[in-house]
């Protein structure tokens, strides 16, 4: 009886092995439970340069916008708006702002950039990027000439990639919008962009940001 049982187990094992081999040779899918195959690995989402960066590290970074009208340099204020600074630095570091334009100007008030659809790299990935929303981080910083802040709609936490540079006072924005940077050099370039001919708030010839770079601030 014991001999017959062992022969039965051996025959079943051989039959399963033959079946698996036949399926593999015929190109038919093999049941992963029978083949004992490993499950597919999950691919982790790619991290961006400033994901996880400390406030101190972000505070040491300065951004330069190389525009058709000249350079605009700015320092960051992550102690006031850490997540907005992180998002902006990632946009710059990944080249998302390259070839985009300042697509909105309000005379003696602001110039606005960050509309990724105005750039030559526009596509599915940048479209997804513009769909990401940032938390509102309105600090105590006054919206005055030279301040860089995130644009948003009336809806809370609706900022995405659009930002603006103030060339005039904007006290009515205090406590509502996330000021995250300050122009340290090239405010006259922002003035020139602001004063260029426009139809309403739409520049006749939007000024292009040829390249945006981030690097440690010069001491």
Rosetta blueprint (number, residue, H / E / L):
1 X L
2 X H
3 X H
4 X H
5 X H
6 X H
7 X H
8 X H
9 X H
10 X H
11 X H
12 X H
13 X H
14 X H
15 X H
16 X H
17 X H
18 X H
19 X H
20 X H
21 X H
22 X H
23 X H
24 X H
25 X H
26 X H
27 X L
28 X L
29 X L
30 X L
31 X L
32 X H
33 X H
34 X H
35 X H
36 X L
37 X L
38 X L
39 X L
40 X L
41 X L
42 X L
43 X L
44 X L
45 X L
46 X L
47 X L
48 X L
49 X L
50 X L
51 X L
52 X L
53 X L
54 X L
55 X H
56 X H
57 X H
58 X H
59 X H
60 X L
61 X E
62 X E
63 X E
64 X E
65 X E
66 X E
67 X E
68 X L
69 X L
70 X E
71 X E
72 X E
73 X E
74 X E
75 X E
76 X E
77 X L
78 X L
79 X L
80 X L
81 X L
82 X H
83 X H
84 X H
85 X H
86 X H
87 X H
88 X H
89 X H
90 X H
91 X H
92 X H
93 X H
94 X L
95 X L
96 X L
97 X L
98 X L
99 X L
100 X L
101 X E
102 X E
103 X L
104 X E
105 X E
106 X E
107 X L
108 X L
109 X L
110 X E
111 X E
112 X E
113 X E
114 X L
115 X L
116 X H
117 X H
118 X H
119 X L
120 X L
121 X L
122 X L
123 X L
124 X H
125 X H
126 X H
127 X H
128 X H
129 X H
130 X H
131 X H
132 X L
133 X L
134 X E
135 X L
136 X L
137 X L
138 X L
139 X L
140 X L
141 X L
142 X L
143 X L
144 X L
145 X L
146 X L
147 X E
148 X E
149 X E
150 X E
151 X L
152 X L
153 X L
154 X L
155 X L
156 X L
157 X L
158 X L
159 X E
160 X L
161 X L
162 X L
163 X E
164 X E
165 X E
166 X E
167 X L
168 X L
169 X L
170 X L
171 X H
172 X H
173 X H
174 X L
175 X L
176 X L
177 X L
178 X L
179 X E
180 X E
181 X E
182 X E
183 X E
184 X E
185 X E
186 X L
187 X H
188 X H
189 X H
190 X H
191 X H
192 X H
193 X H
194 X H
195 X H
196 X L
197 X L
198 X E
199 X E
200 X L
201 X L
202 X E
203 X E
204 X L
205 X L
206 X L
207 X E
208 X E
209 X E
210 X E
211 X E
212 X E
213 X E
214 X E
215 X E
216 X E
217 X L
218 X L
219 X L
